Amino acid sequence: MGFFRDSMAMFTNYSLPFKYRTQETEDIHTFHFEKPADFSYEAGQYGLFKINHEVLKNKTKPFTISSSPDEDTLSITTRVGSKPSPYKRALMNLNVNHSLSLKGPIGTFNETPATGQIFIAGGMGITPFRAMIKSAAFNKVPSKITLIYFTDDEEPLFKDELESYEKDGFVTLHIKTYDRFSELDQYISDDGSARYLVAGPDQFVTSTFTQLISKGIKKKHIKKDVFYGYK
Ligand SMILES: Cc1cc2nc3c(=O)[nH]c(=O)nc-3n(C[C@H](O)[C@H](O)[C@H](O)COP(=O)(O)OP(=O)(O)OC[C@H]3O[C@@H](n4cnc5c(N)ncnc54)[C@H](O)[C@@H]3O)c2cc1C
């Protein structure tokens, strides 16, 4: 079903007029676009975003839609380091006369947050969880998710916002540096009731999946969102 829906989404190309950029941290930026009237998605899904305003070899890349569907704009969030790829340089050069093209939405990483879920993010893997928790908070979905967020950034992406959702009772937040990965064990319970969602770079998702399986969690209780290509 998910595969069929994703395949169908590949046939529609949406135009995304660029609106503005917000700087989240020293090197992480969110790019906001006008939401096409006929485009709908669920929090946590991703799309294929194509650059049109510059000639590039790799002009299309997948990005999680970091905005929740309730926001006025559709956004993506990414790190732009001191030596950005041509794609990210082109993102930084966007102005209001430019548009990206979007194919999607894609992916089944779109659960409605519910009590008993454990979200595990590695770095930029926080983007789908931010969209899901923001959507739950906006729609006042009664949920108490546990979010374990591994990052080595001094200023963790979306920290203030996530803390406000914690204050409002939607999430219990644990932010940890990667060298404390072994502390993940204290949140793992194999009583069969918990559901685990894991997002981030390939290596992080693989290590987390292996750890969960070694603790007796069933494969069917783990959902993965792998950011292939993210280093
Ligand atoms: C389902 C899914 C969801 C994703 N969601 C996100 C998301 O929310 N946010 C996100 O950031 N990423 C996400 N990704 C990953 C994203 O698609 C990119 O692969 C990732 O952001 C790296 O992009 P890049 O252009 O820096 O990569 P690359 O082109 O692989 O470049 C990596 C690094 O190499 C160097 N480099 C590459 N080419 C050059 C060049 N020509 N000149 C100089 N230096 C160069 C640069 O330092 C660059 O940063 C997702 C991927 C998937 C599959």
The ligand as an SDF file (V2000), in Angstrom:
LIG
                    3D

 53 58  0  0  0  0  0  0  0  0999 V2000
   14.2870    9.8890    3.4320 C   0  0  0  0  0  0  0  0  0  0  0  0
   15.3830   10.9200    3.5270 C   0  0  0  0  0  0  0  0  0  0  0  0
   15.1780   12.0680    4.2770 C   0  0  0  0  0  0  0  0  0  0  0  0
   16.1930   13.0350    4.4050 C   0  0  0  0  0  0  0  0  0  0  0  0
   15.9580   14.1430    5.1470 N   0  0  0  0  0  0  0  0  0  0  0  0
   16.9370   15.0670    5.3010 C   0  0  0  0  0  0  0  0  0  0  0  0
   16.7240   16.2360    6.1050 C   0  0  0  0  0  0  0  0  0  0  0  0
   15.6460   16.4580    6.6840 O   0  0  0  0  0  0  0  0  0  0  0  0
   17.7590   17.1070    6.2240 N   0  0  0  0  0  0  0  0  0  0  0  0
   18.9780   16.9000    5.6160 C   0  0  0  0  0  0  0  0  0  0  0  0
   19.8880   17.7090    5.7550 O   0  0  0  0  0  0  0  0  0  0  0  0
   19.2010   15.8100    4.8560 N   0  0  0  0  0  0  0  0  0  0  0  0
   18.2110   14.8920    4.6710 C   0  0  0  0  0  0  0  0  0  0  0  0
   18.4410   13.7920    3.8900 N   0  0  0  0  0  0  0  0  0  0  0  0
   19.7620   13.6640    3.2230 C   0  0  0  0  0  0  0  0  0  0  0  0
   19.8400   14.6020    1.9830 C   0  0  0  0  0  0  0  0  0  0  0  0
   19.1240   14.0670    0.8970 O   0  0  0  0  0  0  0  0  0  0  0  0
   21.2920   14.8130    1.5290 C   0  0  0  0  0  0  0  0  0  0  0  0
   21.8370   13.5860    1.1280 O   0  0  0  0  0  0  0  0  0  0  0  0
   22.1830   15.3800    2.6320 C   0  0  0  0  0  0  0  0  0  0  0  0
   21.6140   16.5420    3.1840 O   0  0  0  0  0  0  0  0  0  0  0  0
   23.5790   15.6980    2.1160 C   0  0  0  0  0  0  0  0  0  0  0  0
   23.4740   16.6690    1.0950 O   0  0  0  0  0  0  0  0  0  0  0  0
   24.7650   17.3120    0.4380 P   0  0  0  0  0  0  0  0  0  0  0  0
   24.3050   18.1060   -0.7510 O   0  0  0  0  0  0  0  0  0  0  0  0
   25.5810   18.0360    1.4560 O   0  0  0  0  0  0  0  0  0  0  0  0
   25.5030   15.9670    0.0470 O   0  0  0  0  0  0  0  0  0  0  0  0
   26.7380   15.5880   -0.8190 P   0  0  0  0  0  0  0  0  0  0  0  0
   26.5890   16.0890   -2.2200 O   0  0  0  0  0  0  0  0  0  0  0  0
   26.8820   14.1160   -0.6000 O   0  0  0  0  0  0  0  0  0  0  0  0
   27.9110   16.3610   -0.1260 O   0  0  0  0  0  0  0  0  0  0  0  0
   28.4350   15.9760    1.1220 C   0  0  0  0  0  0  0  0  0  0  0  0
   29.5510   16.9590    1.4240 C   0  0  0  0  0  0  0  0  0  0  0  0
   30.6210   16.7640    0.4750 O   0  0  0  0  0  0  0  0  0  0  0  0
   31.1600   18.0000    0.0700 C   0  0  0  0  0  0  0  0  0  0  0  0
   30.9190   18.2130   -1.3790 N   0  0  0  0  0  0  0  0  0  0  0  0
   30.1340   17.4680   -2.1940 C   0  0  0  0  0  0  0  0  0  0  0  0
   30.2130   17.9050   -3.4640 N   0  0  0  0  0  0  0  0  0  0  0  0
   31.0690   18.9590   -3.4470 C   0  0  0  0  0  0  0  0  0  0  0  0
   31.5510   19.8330   -4.4510 C   0  0  0  0  0  0  0  0  0  0  0  0
   31.2290   19.6960   -5.7520 N   0  0  0  0  0  0  0  0  0  0  0  0
   32.3740   20.8290   -4.0740 N   0  0  0  0  0  0  0  0  0  0  0  0
   32.7450   20.9780   -2.7870 C   0  0  0  0  0  0  0  0  0  0  0  0
   32.3260   20.1530   -1.7940 N   0  0  0  0  0  0  0  0  0  0  0  0
   31.5090   19.1620   -2.1130 C   0  0  0  0  0  0  0  0  0  0  0  0
   30.4840   19.0620    0.8850 C   0  0  0  0  0  0  0  0  0  0  0  0
   31.2140   19.3120    2.0520 O   0  0  0  0  0  0  0  0  0  0  0  0
   29.1620   18.4250    1.2710 C   0  0  0  0  0  0  0  0  0  0  0  0
   28.5550   18.9640    2.4190 O   0  0  0  0  0  0  0  0  0  0  0  0
   17.4410   12.8350    3.7390 C   0  0  0  0  0  0  0  0  0  0  0  0
   17.6380   11.6830    2.9690 C   0  0  0  0  0  0  0  0  0  0  0  0
   16.6260   10.7460    2.8580 C   0  0  0  0  0  0  0  0  0  0  0  0
   16.8700    9.5070    2.0140 C   0  0  0  0  0  0  0  0  0  0  0  0
  1  2  1  0
  2  3  1  0
  2 52  2  0
  3  4  2  0
  4  5  1  0
  4 50  1  0
  5  6  2  0
  6  7  1  0
  6 13  1  0
  7  8  2  0
  7  9  1  0
  9 10  1  0
 10 11  2  0
 10 12  1  0
 12 13  2  0
 13 14  1  0
 14 15  1  0
 14 50  1  0
 15 16  1  0
 16 17  1  0
 16 18  1  0
 18 19  1  0
 18 20  1  0
 20 21  1  0
 20 22  1  0
 22 23  1  0
 23 24  1  0
 24 25  2  0
 24 26  1  0
 24 27  1  0
 27 28  1  0
 28 29  2  0
 28 30  1  0
 28 31  1  0
 31 32  1  0
 32 33  1  0
 33 34  1  0
 33 48  1  0
 34 35  1  0
 35 36  1  0
 35 46  1  0
 36 37  1  0
 36 45  1  0
 37 38  2  0
 38 39  1  0
 39 40  1  0
 39 45  2  0
 40 41  1  0
 40 42  2  0
 42 43  1  0
 43 44  2  0
 44 45  1  0
 46 47  1  0
 46 48  1  0
 48 49  1  0
 50 51  2  0
 51 52  1  0
 52 53  1  0
M  END
$$$$
